[in-house]
Structures are given as structure tokens and as C-alpha cells.
């Protein structure tokens, strides 16, 4: 999983905590929220590059042994 990060104890930590508590999947979670489009584009570029690298690798990615989702892999590691 790729997730956003922050340095513990910084204002960014509190901003993310407040957003998850007050806005994420809440009535206030709407399209009027401010979005930093340049940062979103950079994040998507990282995801795109990672996806291409994984897809072009000759070997399949493997599930971690303790992954919750491994049970859905249908016999694939």
C-alpha cells in the first residue's frame, strides 16, 4: 500500500488526522474540498511508474505470508 506521510508531531500529522476524522467519507467529503492538483499529479506519476515497473517485471509479485488479501489469490503466491 502506498499512503501519504508526515513527520510525527508536525502540523501535517494533525491536518491528516482531522481530515480523516471530520471529512473522509462524511457529508462534508465533497468536490468543494481544496485539492493540490500539482501534488496529486506527482503522486499519480509515482503510481503509474510503479505499475509499469511491476507489469514489465518478468516475475510475478508475491503476497506477503501474513497478508489478509493472500487468501483471495486463488492458489497464487
N, CA, C and O atoms as a Tripos MOL2 file, in Angstrom:
@<TRIPOS>MOLECULE
protein
  308   307    77     0     0
PROTEIN
NO_CHARGES

@<TRIPOS>ATOM
      1 N           0.8390   -1.1770    0.0000 N.3       1 UNK1
      2 CA          0.0000    0.0000    0.0000 C.3       1 UNK1
      3 C           0.8810    1.2360    0.0000 C.2       1 UNK1
      4 O           1.8700    1.3130    0.7290 O.2       1 UNK1
      5 N           0.5160    2.1740   -0.8070 N.am      2 UNK2
      6 CA          1.1940    3.4630   -0.8050 C.3       2 UNK2
      7 C           0.2570    4.4590   -0.1450 C.2       2 UNK2
      8 O          -0.9180    4.5520   -0.5000 O.2       2 UNK2
      9 N           0.7750    5.1880    0.7950 N.am      3 UNK3
     10 CA         -0.0550    6.1260    1.5450 C.3       3 UNK3
     11 C           0.7010    7.4370    1.7050 C.2       3 UNK3
     12 O           1.9230    7.4840    1.5610 O.2       3 UNK3
     13 N          -0.0260    8.4840    1.9990 N.am      4 UNK4
     14 CA          0.6160    9.7680    2.2610 C.3       4 UNK4
     15 C           1.2950    9.7110    3.6170 C.2       4 UNK4
     16 O           0.9160    8.9200    4.4800 O.2       4 UNK4
     17 N           2.2870   10.5460    3.7930 N.am      5 UNK5
     18 CA          3.0050   10.5090    5.0520 C.3       5 UNK5
     19 C           3.1930   11.8870    5.6420 C.2       5 UNK5
     20 O           2.8510   12.8990    5.0320 O.2       5 UNK5
     21 N           3.7270   11.9050    6.8070 N.am      6 UNK6
     22 CA          4.0110   13.1260    7.5420 C.3       6 UNK6
     23 C           5.0570   12.7810    8.5840 C.2       6 UNK6
     24 O           5.2740   11.6110    8.8990 O.2       6 UNK6
     25 N           5.6850   13.7820    9.1010 N.am      7 UNK7
     26 CA          6.6170   13.5980   10.1970 C.3       7 UNK7
     27 C           5.8160   13.6770   11.4900 C.2       7 UNK7
     28 O           5.1100   14.6590   11.7170 O.2       7 UNK7
     29 N           5.9140   12.6550   12.3420 N.am      8 UNK8
     30 CA          5.1600   12.6830   13.5990 C.3       8 UNK8
     31 C           5.4250   13.9620   14.3800 C.2       8 UNK8
     32 O           6.5520   14.4500   14.4590 O.2       8 UNK8
     33 N           4.3460   14.4860   14.9550 N.am      9 UNK9
     34 CA          4.4460   15.6790   15.7720 C.3       9 UNK9
     35 C           4.3790   16.9880   14.9940 C.2       9 UNK9
     36 O           4.4780   18.0620   15.5870 O.2       9 UNK9
     37 N           4.2100   16.9130   13.6640 N.am     10 UNK10
     38 CA          4.1380   18.1240   12.8500 C.3      10 UNK10
     39 C           2.6870   18.5420   12.6500 C.2      10 UNK10
     40 O           1.7740   17.7520   12.8880 O.2      10 UNK10
     41 N           2.4700   19.7780   12.2150 N.am     11 UNK11
     42 CA          1.1060   20.2080   11.9100 C.3      11 UNK11
     43 C           0.4490   19.3280   10.8340 C.2      11 UNK11
     44 O          -0.7680   19.1440   10.8440 O.2      11 UNK11
     45 N           1.2440   18.7920    9.9180 N.am     12 UNK12
     46 CA          0.6950   17.9310    8.8660 C.3      12 UNK12
     47 C           0.0520   16.6740    9.4450 C.2      12 UNK12
     48 O          -0.9510   16.1890    8.9210 O.2      12 UNK12
     49 N           0.6260   16.1470   10.5210 N.am     13 UNK13
     50 CA          0.0400   14.9850   11.1860 C.3      13 UNK13
     51 C          -1.3690   15.3170   11.6700 C.2      13 UNK13
     52 O          -2.2980   14.5340   11.4720 O.2      13 UNK13
     53 N          -1.5230   16.4620   12.2930 N.am     14 UNK14
     54 CA         -2.8340   16.8680   12.8050 C.3      14 UNK14
     55 C          -3.8110   17.1520   11.6690 C.2      14 UNK14
     56 O          -4.9900   16.8110   11.7700 O.2      14 UNK14
     57 N          -3.3380   17.7700   10.5940 N.am     15 UNK15
     58 CA         -4.2020   18.0470    9.4400 C.3      15 UNK15
     59 C          -4.7740   16.7460    8.8910 C.2      15 UNK15
     60 O          -5.9750   16.6570    8.6360 O.2      15 UNK15
     61 N          -3.9220   15.7330    8.7070 N.am     16 UNK16
     62 CA         -4.4000   14.4520    8.1820 C.3      16 UNK16
     63 C          -5.3520   13.7820    9.1630 C.2      16 UNK16
     64 O          -6.3760   13.2340    8.7530 O.2      16 UNK16
     65 N          -5.0330   13.8180   10.4390 N.am     17 UNK17
     66 CA         -5.9100   13.2160   11.4520 C.3      17 UNK17
     67 C          -7.2760   13.8990   11.4470 C.2      17 UNK17
     68 O          -8.3080   13.2290   11.4770 O.2      17 UNK17
     69 N          -7.2810   15.2300   11.4090 N.am     18 UNK18
     70 CA         -8.5500   15.9680   11.3760 C.3      18 UNK18
     71 C          -9.3440   15.6430   10.1230 C.2      18 UNK18
     72 O         -10.5580   15.4490   10.1920 O.2      18 UNK18
     73 N          -8.6720   15.5810    8.9770 N.am     19 UNK19
     74 CA         -9.3610   15.2900    7.7180 C.3      19 UNK19
     75 C         -10.0000   13.9030    7.7660 C.2      19 UNK19
     76 O         -11.1570   13.7280    7.3830 O.2      19 UNK19
     77 N          -9.2410   12.9280    8.2380 N.am     20 UNK20
     78 CA         -9.7910   11.5670    8.3030 C.3      20 UNK20
     79 C         -10.9560   11.4850    9.2880 C.2      20 UNK20
     80 O         -11.9070   10.7370    9.0610 O.2      20 UNK20
     81 N         -10.8890   12.2400   10.3650 N.am     21 UNK21
     82 CA        -11.9350   12.2060   11.3850 C.3      21 UNK21
     83 C         -13.1760   12.9870   10.9690 C.2      21 UNK21
     84 O         -14.3000   12.5300   11.1780 O.2      21 UNK21
     85 N         -12.9760   14.1520   10.3850 N.am     22 UNK22
     86 CA        -14.0920   15.0670   10.1440 C.3      22 UNK22
     87 C         -14.6310   15.0610    8.7180 C.2      22 UNK22
     88 O         -15.7840   15.4380    8.5040 O.2      22 UNK22
     89 N         -13.8310   14.6420    7.7310 N.am     23 UNK23
     90 CA        -14.2690   14.8010    6.3490 C.3      23 UNK23
     91 C         -14.3120   13.5040    5.5450 C.2      23 UNK23
     92 O         -15.1970   13.3320    4.7070 O.2      23 UNK23
     93 N         -13.3720   12.5880    5.7860 N.am     24 UNK24
     94 CA        -13.2670   11.3770    4.9630 C.3      24 UNK24
     95 C         -14.5300   10.5380    5.0950 C.2      24 UNK24
     96 O         -14.8790   10.0990    6.1900 O.2      24 UNK24
     97 N         -15.2120   10.3170    3.9780 N.am     25 UNK25
     98 CA        -16.4690    9.5620    3.9280 C.3      25 UNK25
     99 C         -17.5160   10.1220    4.8880 C.2      25 UNK25
    100 O         -18.2420    9.3760    5.5460 O.2      25 UNK25
    101 N         -17.5750   11.4270    4.9520 N.am     26 UNK26
    102 CA        -18.5670   12.1310    5.7540 C.3      26 UNK26
    103 C         -19.3540   13.0530    4.8250 C.2      26 UNK26
    104 O         -18.9240   13.2780    3.6940 O.2      26 UNK26
    105 N         -20.4800   13.5890    5.2600 N.am     27 UNK27
    106 CA        -21.2330   14.5080    4.4020 C.3      27 UNK27
    107 C         -20.3950   15.6730    3.8860 C.2      27 UNK27
    108 O         -20.6630   16.1930    2.8030 O.2      27 UNK27
    109 N         -19.3950   16.0840    4.6410 N.am     28 UNK28
    110 CA        -18.5470   17.1940    4.1970 C.3      28 UNK28
    111 C         -17.4880   16.7710    3.1820 C.2      28 UNK28
    112 O         -16.7570   17.6170    2.6660 O.2      28 UNK28
    113 N         -17.3980   15.4780    2.8920 N.am     29 UNK29
    114 CA        -16.4400   14.9480    1.9130 C.3      29 UNK29
    115 C         -17.0420   15.1420    0.5220 C.2      29 UNK29
    116 O         -17.7060   14.2500   -0.0050 O.2      29 UNK29
    117 N         -16.8070   16.3050   -0.0610 N.am     30 UNK30
    118 CA        -17.4180   16.6160   -1.3460 C.3      30 UNK30
    119 C         -16.3890   17.2160   -2.3060 C.2      30 UNK30
    120 O         -15.2190   17.3700   -1.9580 O.2      30 UNK30
    121 N         -16.8310   17.5450   -3.4920 N.am     31 UNK31
    122 CA        -15.9320   18.0460   -4.5260 C.3      31 UNK31
    123 C         -15.5030   19.4880   -4.3100 C.2      31 UNK31
    124 O         -14.7080   20.0120   -5.0900 O.2      31 UNK31
    125 N         -16.0070   20.1390   -3.2760 N.am     32 UNK32
    126 CA        -15.6240   21.5170   -2.9980 C.3      32 UNK32
    127 C         -14.3800   21.6070   -2.0990 C.2      32 UNK32
    128 O         -13.8890   22.7020   -1.8270 O.2      32 UNK32
    129 N         -13.8810   20.4700   -1.6470 N.am     33 UNK33
    130 CA        -12.6860   20.4880   -0.8190 C.3      33 UNK33
    131 C         -11.4910   20.9520   -1.6460 C.2      33 UNK33
    132 O         -11.4080   20.6510   -2.8370 O.2      33 UNK33
    133 N         -10.5710   21.6790   -1.0290 N.am     34 UNK34
    134 CA         -9.3850   22.1110   -1.7810 C.3      34 UNK34
    135 C          -8.5100   20.9030   -2.1340 C.2      34 UNK34
    136 O          -8.3220   19.9960   -1.3240 O.2      34 UNK34
    137 N          -7.9870   20.9160   -3.3510 N.am     35 UNK35
    138 CA         -7.1160   19.8470   -3.8190 C.3      35 UNK35
    139 C          -5.8770   20.4810   -4.4320 C.2      35 UNK35
    140 O          -5.9760   21.3820   -5.2660 O.2      35 UNK35
    141 N          -4.7260   20.0120   -4.0200 N.am     36 UNK36
    142 CA         -3.4670   20.4760   -4.6070 C.3      36 UNK36
    143 C          -3.2320   19.6180   -5.8400 C.2      36 UNK36
    144 O          -2.7040   18.5100   -5.7420 O.2      36 UNK36
    145 N          -3.6220   20.1280   -6.9960 N.am     37 UNK37
    146 CA         -3.5730   19.3400   -8.2290 C.3      37 UNK37
    147 C          -2.1560   18.9630   -8.6320 C.2      37 UNK37
    148 O          -1.9410   17.8740   -9.1640 O.2      37 UNK37
    149 N          -1.1900   19.8320   -8.3940 N.am     38 UNK38
    150 CA          0.1960   19.5120   -8.7500 C.3      38 UNK38
    151 C           0.7000   18.3300   -7.9160 C.2      38 UNK38
    152 O           1.3790   17.4440   -8.4350 O.2      38 UNK38
    153 N           0.3670   18.3220   -6.6300 N.am     39 UNK39
    154 CA          0.7790   17.2160   -5.7710 C.3      39 UNK39
    155 C           0.0480   15.9360   -6.1530 C.2      39 UNK39
    156 O           0.6480   14.8620   -6.1650 O.2      39 UNK39
    157 N          -1.2360   16.0380   -6.4650 N.am     40 UNK40
    158 CA         -1.9990   14.8650   -6.9040 C.3      40 UNK40
    159 C          -1.4090   14.2890   -8.1890 C.2      40 UNK40
    160 O          -1.3090   13.0710   -8.3340 O.2      40 UNK40
    161 N          -1.0210   15.1540   -9.1180 N.am     41 UNK41
    162 CA         -0.4250   14.6970  -10.3730 C.3      41 UNK41
    163 C           0.9170   14.0020  -10.1220 C.2      41 UNK41
    164 O           1.2110   12.9770  -10.7370 O.2      41 UNK41
    165 N           1.7180   14.5550   -9.2290 N.am     42 UNK42
    166 CA          3.0040   13.9340   -8.9120 C.3      42 UNK42
    167 C           2.8050   12.5660   -8.2640 C.2      42 UNK42
    168 O           3.5320   11.6200   -8.5690 O.2      42 UNK42
    169 N           1.8270   12.4620   -7.3770 N.am     43 UNK43
    170 CA          1.5020   11.1820   -6.7270 C.3      43 UNK43
    171 C           1.0770   10.1580   -7.7720 C.2      43 UNK43
    172 O           1.5270    9.0130   -7.7410 O.2      43 UNK43
    173 N           0.2170   10.5640   -8.6890 N.am     44 UNK44
    174 CA         -0.2390    9.6520   -9.7340 C.3      44 UNK44
    175 C           0.9000    9.2190  -10.6420 C.2      44 UNK44
    176 O           0.8990    8.0920  -11.1380 O.2      44 UNK44
    177 N           1.8620   10.0860  -10.8620 N.am     45 UNK45
    178 CA          3.0270    9.7180  -11.6730 C.3      45 UNK45
    179 C           3.8390    8.6280  -10.9810 C.2      45 UNK45
    180 O           4.3270    7.7090  -11.6390 O.2      45 UNK45
    181 N           3.9870    8.7200   -9.6700 N.am     46 UNK46
    182 CA          4.6880    7.6760   -8.9130 C.3      46 UNK46
    183 C           3.9400    6.3440   -9.0540 C.2      46 UNK46
    184 O           4.5540    5.3050   -9.2980 O.2      46 UNK46
    185 N           2.6250    6.3830   -8.9000 N.am     47 UNK47
    186 CA          1.8180    5.1660   -9.0160 C.3      47 UNK47
    187 C           1.9140    4.5860  -10.4300 C.2      47 UNK47
    188 O           2.0400    3.3720  -10.5930 O.2      47 UNK47
    189 N           1.8560    5.4460  -11.4540 N.am     48 UNK48
    190 CA          1.9550    4.9960  -12.8380 C.3      48 UNK48
    191 C           3.3010    4.3270  -13.0920 C.2      48 UNK48
    192 O           3.3550    3.2470  -13.6800 O.2      48 UNK48
    193 N           4.3810    4.9580  -12.6560 N.am     49 UNK49
    194 CA          5.7150    4.4000  -12.8640 C.3      49 UNK49
    195 C           5.8710    3.0630  -12.1480 C.2      49 UNK49
    196 O           6.4510    2.1270  -12.6970 O.2      49 UNK49
    197 N           5.3570    2.9740  -10.9310 N.am     50 UNK50
    198 CA          5.4210    1.7250  -10.1790 C.3      50 UNK50
    199 C           4.6210    0.6290  -10.8770 C.2      50 UNK50
    200 O           5.0770   -0.5090  -10.9780 O.2      50 UNK50
    201 N           3.4370    0.9720  -11.3520 N.am     51 UNK51
    202 CA          2.5920   -0.0030  -12.0440 C.3      51 UNK51
    203 C           3.2930   -0.5470  -13.2900 C.2      51 UNK51
    204 O           3.2810   -1.7530  -13.5380 O.2      51 UNK51
    205 N           3.8920    0.3340  -14.0600 N.am     52 UNK52
    206 CA          4.5980   -0.1010  -15.2700 C.3      52 UNK52
    207 C           5.7870   -0.9870  -14.9140 C.2      52 UNK52
    208 O           6.0320   -1.9970  -15.5740 O.2      52 UNK52
    209 N           6.5200   -0.6110  -13.8770 N.am     53 UNK53
    210 CA          7.6720   -1.4230  -13.4720 C.3      53 UNK53
    211 C           7.2440   -2.8190  -13.0340 C.2      53 UNK53
    212 O           7.8800   -3.8060  -13.4030 O.2      53 UNK53
    213 N           6.1830   -2.9090  -12.2580 N.am     54 UNK54
    214 CA          5.6920   -4.2170  -11.8110 C.3      54 UNK54
    215 C           5.1710   -5.0220  -13.0060 C.2      54 UNK54
    216 O           5.4480   -6.2160  -13.1150 O.2      54 UNK54
    217 N           4.4300   -4.3820  -13.8880 N.am     55 UNK55
    218 CA          3.8690   -5.0820  -15.0490 C.3      55 UNK55
    219 C           4.9530   -5.5950  -15.9870 C.2      55 UNK55
    220 O           4.7860   -6.6500  -16.5990 O.2      55 UNK55
    221 N           6.0470   -4.8800  -16.1120 N.am     56 UNK56
    222 CA          7.1100   -5.2740  -17.0400 C.3      56 UNK56
    223 C           8.1350   -6.2100  -16.4240 C.2      56 UNK56
    224 O           9.0100   -6.7100  -17.1310 O.2      56 UNK56
    225 N           8.0490   -6.4550  -15.1350 N.am     57 UNK57
    226 CA          8.9830   -7.3670  -14.4870 C.3      57 UNK57
    227 C           8.6720   -8.7910  -14.9420 C.2      57 UNK57
    228 O           7.5000   -9.1630  -15.0080 O.2      57 UNK57
    229 N           9.6810   -9.5940  -15.2550 N.am     58 UNK58
    230 CA          9.4190  -10.9630  -15.7210 C.3      58 UNK58
    231 C           8.8160  -11.8800  -14.6540 C.2      58 UNK58
    232 O           8.1980  -12.8890  -14.9920 O.2      58 UNK58
    233 N           8.9850  -11.5490  -13.3830 N.am     59 UNK59
    234 CA          8.4000  -12.4060  -12.3370 C.3      59 UNK59
    235 C           7.1660  -11.7380  -11.7420 C.2      59 UNK59
    236 O           7.0590  -10.5120  -11.7060 O.2      59 UNK59
    237 N           6.2400  -12.5700  -11.2750 N.am     60 UNK60
    238 CA          5.0160  -12.0610  -10.6460 C.3      60 UNK60
    239 C           5.3140  -11.5230   -9.2610 C.2      60 UNK60
    240 O           6.1940  -12.0370   -8.5710 O.2      60 UNK60
    241 N           4.5960  -10.5010   -8.8500 N.am     61 UNK61
    242 CA          4.7260  -10.0670   -7.4530 C.3      61 UNK61
    243 C           4.1840  -11.1690   -6.5310 C.2      61 UNK61
    244 O           3.2740  -11.9070   -6.9100 O.2      61 UNK61
    245 N           4.7310  -11.2720   -5.3550 N.am     62 UNK62
    246 CA          4.2930  -12.2850   -4.3930 C.3      62 UNK62
    247 C           3.5930  -11.6130   -3.2200 C.2      62 UNK62
    248 O           3.9470  -10.5040   -2.8200 O.2      62 UNK62
    249 N           2.5940  -12.3050   -2.6770 N.am     63 UNK63
    250 CA          1.9130  -11.8120   -1.4920 C.3      63 UNK63
    251 C           2.7970  -12.0530   -0.2850 C.2      63 UNK63
    252 O           3.5040  -13.0590   -0.2270 O.2      63 UNK63
    253 N           2.7690  -11.1500    0.6710 N.am     64 UNK64
    254 CA          3.4320  -11.3930    1.9450 C.3      64 UNK64
    255 C           2.6980  -12.5420    2.6250 C.2      64 UNK64
    256 O           1.4850  -12.6900    2.4700 O.2      64 UNK64
    257 N           3.4230  -13.3380    3.3640 N.am     65 UNK65
    258 CA          2.8310  -14.5120    4.0040 C.3      65 UNK65
    259 C           1.6760  -14.1560    4.9280 C.2      65 UNK65
    260 O           0.7240  -14.9280    5.0460 O.2      65 UNK65
    261 N           1.7410  -13.0030    5.5850 N.am     66 UNK66
    262 CA          0.7020  -12.6370    6.5420 C.3      66 UNK66
    263 C          -0.3350  -11.6710    5.9700 C.2      66 UNK66
    264 O          -1.1000  -11.0690    6.7230 O.2      66 UNK66
    265 N          -0.3670  -11.5190    4.6430 N.am     67 UNK67
    266 CA         -1.3100  -10.5890    4.0290 C.3      67 UNK67
    267 C          -2.7470  -11.0980    4.1440 C.2      67 UNK67
    268 O          -3.0320  -12.2600    3.8540 O.2      67 UNK67
    269 N          -3.6410  -10.2160    4.5700 N.am     68 UNK68
    270 CA         -5.0610  -10.5330    4.6370 C.3      68 UNK68
    271 C          -5.5910  -10.9190    3.2570 C.2      68 UNK68
    272 O          -6.4330  -11.8090    3.1430 O.2      68 UNK68
    273 N          -5.1050  -10.2570    2.2170 N.am     69 UNK69
    274 CA         -5.6270  -10.4550    0.8630 C.3      69 UNK69
    275 C          -5.0630  -11.6990    0.1680 C.2      69 UNK69
    276 O          -5.5500  -12.0920   -0.8920 O.2      69 UNK69
    277 N          -4.0500  -12.3100    0.7580 N.am     70 UNK70
    278 CA         -3.4400  -13.5040    0.1410 C.3      70 UNK70
    279 C          -4.4720  -14.6120   -0.0600 C.2      70 UNK70
    280 O          -4.3610  -15.3900   -1.0070 O.2      70 UNK70
    281 N          -5.4460  -14.6920    0.7940 N.am     71 UNK71
    282 CA         -6.4680  -15.7410    0.6940 C.3      71 UNK71
    283 C          -7.2790  -15.6480   -0.5960 C.2      71 UNK71
    284 O          -7.8900  -16.6280   -1.0240 O.2      71 UNK71
    285 N          -7.2820  -14.4590   -1.2170 N.am     72 UNK72
    286 CA         -8.0520  -14.2640   -2.4540 C.3      72 UNK72
    287 C          -7.2000  -14.4790   -3.7030 C.2      72 UNK72
    288 O          -7.6860  -14.2760   -4.8160 O.2      72 UNK72
    289 N          -5.9680  -14.8760   -3.5460 N.am     73 UNK73
    290 CA         -5.0560  -15.0190   -4.6850 C.3      73 UNK73
    291 C          -5.3180  -16.2750   -5.4890 C.2      73 UNK73
    292 O          -4.7080  -16.4550   -6.5430 O.2      73 UNK73
    293 N          -6.1920  -17.1430   -5.0380 N.am     74 UNK74
    294 CA         -6.5430  -18.3350   -5.8000 C.3      74 UNK74
    295 C          -5.3900  -19.2880   -6.0310 C.2      74 UNK74
    296 O          -5.1900  -19.7580   -7.1510 O.2      74 UNK74
    297 N          -4.6290  -19.5810   -4.9910 N.am     75 UNK75
    298 CA         -3.5370  -20.5260   -5.1030 C.3      75 UNK75
    299 C          -2.2460  -19.9110   -5.6120 C.2      75 UNK75
    300 O          -1.2340  -20.6040   -5.7270 O.2      75 UNK75
    301 N          -2.2650  -18.6340   -5.9170 N.am     76 UNK76
    302 CA         -1.0450  -17.9570   -6.3550 C.3      76 UNK76
    303 C          -0.3310  -17.4050   -5.1360 C.2      76 UNK76
    304 O          -0.9690  -16.9140   -4.2050 O.2      76 UNK76
    305 N           0.9960  -17.4860   -5.1400 N.am     77 UNK77
    306 CA          1.7570  -16.9460   -4.0090 C.3      77 UNK77
    307 C           1.3880  -15.5250   -3.8630 C.2      77 UNK77
    308 O           1.8970  -14.8430   -2.9740 O.2      77 UNK77
@<TRIPOS>BOND
     1     1     2 1
     2     2     3 1
     3     3     4 2
     4     3     5 am
     5     5     6 1
     6     6     7 1
     7     7     8 2
     8     7     9 am
     9     9    10 1
    10    10    11 1
    11    11    12 2
    12    11    13 am
    13    13    14 1
    14    14    15 1
    15    15    16 2
    16    15    17 am
    17    17    18 1
    18    18    19 1
    19    19    20 2
    20    19    21 am
    21    21    22 1
    22    22    23 1
    23    23    24 2
    24    23    25 am
    25    25    26 1
    26    26    27 1
    27    27    28 2
    28    27    29 am
    29    29    30 1
    30    30    31 1
    31    31    32 2
    32    31    33 am
    33    33    34 1
    34    34    35 1
    35    35    36 2
    36    35    37 am
    37    37    38 1
    38    38    39 1
    39    39    40 2
    40    39    41 am
    41    41    42 1
    42    42    43 1
    43    43    44 2
    44    43    45 am
    45    45    46 1
    46    46    47 1
    47    47    48 2
    48    47    49 am
    49    49    50 1
    50    50    51 1
    51    51    52 2
    52    51    53 am
    53    53    54 1
    54    54    55 1
    55    55    56 2
    56    55    57 am
    57    57    58 1
    58    58    59 1
    59    59    60 2
    60    59    61 am
    61    61    62 1
    62    62    63 1
    63    63    64 2
    64    63    65 am
    65    65    66 1
    66    66    67 1
    67    67    68 2
    68    67    69 am
    69    69    70 1
    70    70    71 1
    71    71    72 2
    72    71    73 am
    73    73    74 1
    74    74    75 1
    75    75    76 2
    76    75    77 am
    77    77    78 1
    78    78    79 1
    79    79    80 2
    80    79    81 am
    81    81    82 1
    82    82    83 1
    83    83    84 2
    84    83    85 am
    85    85    86 1
    86    86    87 1
    87    87    88 2
    88    87    89 am
    89    89    90 1
    90    90    91 1
    91    91    92 2
    92    91    93 am
    93    93    94 1
    94    94    95 1
    95    95    96 2
    96    95    97 am
    97    97    98 1
    98    98    99 1
    99    99   100 2
   100    99   101 am
   101   101   102 1
   102   102   103 1
   103   103   104 2
   104   103   105 am
   105   105   106 1
   106   106   107 1
   107   107   108 2
   108   107   109 am
   109   109   110 1
   110   110   111 1
   111   111   112 2
   112   111   113 am
   113   113   114 1
   114   114   115 1
   115   115   116 2
   116   115   117 am
   117   117   118 1
   118   118   119 1
   119   119   120 2
   120   119   121 am
   121   121   122 1
   122   122   123 1
   123   123   124 2
   124   123   125 am
   125   125   126 1
   126   126   127 1
   127   127   128 2
   128   127   129 am
   129   129   130 1
   130   130   131 1
   131   131   132 2
   132   131   133 am
   133   133   134 1
   134   134   135 1
   135   135   136 2
   136   135   137 am
   137   137   138 1
   138   138   139 1
   139   139   140 2
   140   139   141 am
   141   141   142 1
   142   142   143 1
   143   143   144 2
   144   143   145 am
   145   145   146 1
   146   146   147 1
   147   147   148 2
   148   147   149 am
   149   149   150 1
   150   150   151 1
   151   151   152 2
   152   151   153 am
   153   153   154 1
   154   154   155 1
   155   155   156 2
   156   155   157 am
   157   157   158 1
   158   158   159 1
   159   159   160 2
   160   159   161 am
   161   161   162 1
   162   162   163 1
   163   163   164 2
   164   163   165 am
   165   165   166 1
   166   166   167 1
   167   167   168 2
   168   167   169 am
   169   169   170 1
   170   170   171 1
   171   171   172 2
   172   171   173 am
   173   173   174 1
   174   174   175 1
   175   175   176 2
   176   175   177 am
   177   177   178 1
   178   178   179 1
   179   179   180 2
   180   179   181 am
   181   181   182 1
   182   182   183 1
   183   183   184 2
   184   183   185 am
   185   185   186 1
   186   186   187 1
   187   187   188 2
   188   187   189 am
   189   189   190 1
   190   190   191 1
   191   191   192 2
   192   191   193 am
   193   193   194 1
   194   194   195 1
   195   195   196 2
   196   195   197 am
   197   197   198 1
   198   198   199 1
   199   199   200 2
   200   199   201 am
   201   201   202 1
   202   202   203 1
   203   203   204 2
   204   203   205 am
   205   205   206 1
   206   206   207 1
   207   207   208 2
   208   207   209 am
   209   209   210 1
   210   210   211 1
   211   211   212 2
   212   211   213 am
   213   213   214 1
   214   214   215 1
   215   215   216 2
   216   215   217 am
   217   217   218 1
   218   218   219 1
   219   219   220 2
   220   219   221 am
   221   221   222 1
   222   222   223 1
   223   223   224 2
   224   223   225 am
   225   225   226 1
   226   226   227 1
   227   227   228 2
   228   227   229 am
   229   229   230 1
   230   230   231 1
   231   231   232 2
   232   231   233 am
   233   233   234 1
   234   234   235 1
   235   235   236 2
   236   235   237 am
   237   237   238 1
   238   238   239 1
   239   239   240 2
   240   239   241 am
   241   241   242 1
   242   242   243 1
   243   243   244 2
   244   243   245 am
   245   245   246 1
   246   246   247 1
   247   247   248 2
   248   247   249 am
   249   249   250 1
   250   250   251 1
   251   251   252 2
   252   251   253 am
   253   253   254 1
   254   254   255 1
   255   255   256 2
   256   255   257 am
   257   257   258 1
   258   258   259 1
   259   259   260 2
   260   259   261 am
   261   261   262 1
   262   262   263 1
   263   263   264 2
   264   263   265 am
   265   265   266 1
   266   266   267 1
   267   267   268 2
   268   267   269 am
   269   269   270 1
   270   270   271 1
   271   271   272 2
   272   271   273 am
   273   273   274 1
   274   274   275 1
   275   275   276 2
   276   275   277 am
   277   277   278 1
   278   278   279 1
   279   279   280 2
   280   279   281 am
   281   281   282 1
   282   282   283 1
   283   283   284 2
   284   283   285 am
   285   285   286 1
   286   286   287 1
   287   287   288 2
   288   287   289 am
   289   289   290 1
   290   290   291 1
   291   291   292 2
   292   291   293 am
   293   293   294 1
   294   294   295 1
   295   295   296 2
   296   295   297 am
   297   297   298 1
   298   298   299 1
   299   299   300 2
   300   299   301 am
   301   301   302 1
   302   302   303 1
   303   303   304 2
   304   303   305 am
   305   305   306 1
   306   306   307 1
   307   307   308 2
@<TRIPOS>SUBSTRUCTURE
     1 UNK1         2 RESIDUE 1 A UNK
     2 UNK2         6 RESIDUE 1 A UNK
     3 UNK3        10 RESIDUE 1 A UNK
     4 UNK4        14 RESIDUE 1 A UNK
     5 UNK5        18 RESIDUE 1 A UNK
     6 UNK6        22 RESIDUE 1 A UNK
     7 UNK7        26 RESIDUE 1 A UNK
     8 UNK8        30 RESIDUE 1 A UNK
     9 UNK9        34 RESIDUE 1 A UNK
    10 UNK10       38 RESIDUE 1 A UNK
    11 UNK11       42 RESIDUE 1 A UNK
    12 UNK12       46 RESIDUE 1 A UNK
    13 UNK13       50 RESIDUE 1 A UNK
    14 UNK14       54 RESIDUE 1 A UNK
    15 UNK15       58 RESIDUE 1 A UNK
    16 UNK16       62 RESIDUE 1 A UNK
    17 UNK17       66 RESIDUE 1 A UNK
    18 UNK18       70 RESIDUE 1 A UNK
    19 UNK19       74 RESIDUE 1 A UNK
    20 UNK20       78 RESIDUE 1 A UNK
    21 UNK21       82 RESIDUE 1 A UNK
    22 UNK22       86 RESIDUE 1 A UNK
    23 UNK23       90 RESIDUE 1 A UNK
    24 UNK24       94 RESIDUE 1 A UNK
    25 UNK25       98 RESIDUE 1 A UNK
    26 UNK26      102 RESIDUE 1 A UNK
    27 UNK27      106 RESIDUE 1 A UNK
    28 UNK28      110 RESIDUE 1 A UNK
    29 UNK29      114 RESIDUE 1 A UNK
    30 UNK30      118 RESIDUE 1 A UNK
    31 UNK31      122 RESIDUE 1 A UNK
    32 UNK32      126 RESIDUE 1 A UNK
    33 UNK33      130 RESIDUE 1 A UNK
    34 UNK34      134 RESIDUE 1 A UNK
    35 UNK35      138 RESIDUE 1 A UNK
    36 UNK36      142 RESIDUE 1 A UNK
    37 UNK37      146 RESIDUE 1 A UNK
    38 UNK38      150 RESIDUE 1 A UNK
    39 UNK39      154 RESIDUE 1 A UNK
    40 UNK40      158 RESIDUE 1 A UNK
    41 UNK41      162 RESIDUE 1 A UNK
    42 UNK42      166 RESIDUE 1 A UNK
    43 UNK43      170 RESIDUE 1 A UNK
    44 UNK44      174 RESIDUE 1 A UNK
    45 UNK45      178 RESIDUE 1 A UNK
    46 UNK46      182 RESIDUE 1 A UNK
    47 UNK47      186 RESIDUE 1 A UNK
    48 UNK48      190 RESIDUE 1 A UNK
    49 UNK49      194 RESIDUE 1 A UNK
    50 UNK50      198 RESIDUE 1 A UNK
    51 UNK51      202 RESIDUE 1 A UNK
    52 UNK52      206 RESIDUE 1 A UNK
    53 UNK53      210 RESIDUE 1 A UNK
    54 UNK54      214 RESIDUE 1 A UNK
    55 UNK55      218 RESIDUE 1 A UNK
    56 UNK56      222 RESIDUE 1 A UNK
    57 UNK57      226 RESIDUE 1 A UNK
    58 UNK58      230 RESIDUE 1 A UNK
    59 UNK59      234 RESIDUE 1 A UNK
    60 UNK60      238 RESIDUE 1 A UNK
    61 UNK61      242 RESIDUE 1 A UNK
    62 UNK62      246 RESIDUE 1 A UNK
    63 UNK63      250 RESIDUE 1 A UNK
    64 UNK64      254 RESIDUE 1 A UNK
    65 UNK65      258 RESIDUE 1 A UNK
    66 UNK66      262 RESIDUE 1 A UNK
    67 UNK67      266 RESIDUE 1 A UNK
    68 UNK68      270 RESIDUE 1 A UNK
    69 UNK69      274 RESIDUE 1 A UNK
    70 UNK70      278 RESIDUE 1 A UNK
    71 UNK71      282 RESIDUE 1 A UNK
    72 UNK72      286 RESIDUE 1 A UNK
    73 UNK73      290 RESIDUE 1 A UNK
    74 UNK74      294 RESIDUE 1 A UNK
    75 UNK75      298 RESIDUE 1 A UNK
    76 UNK76      302 RESIDUE 1 A UNK
    77 UNK77      306 RESIDUE 1 A UNK
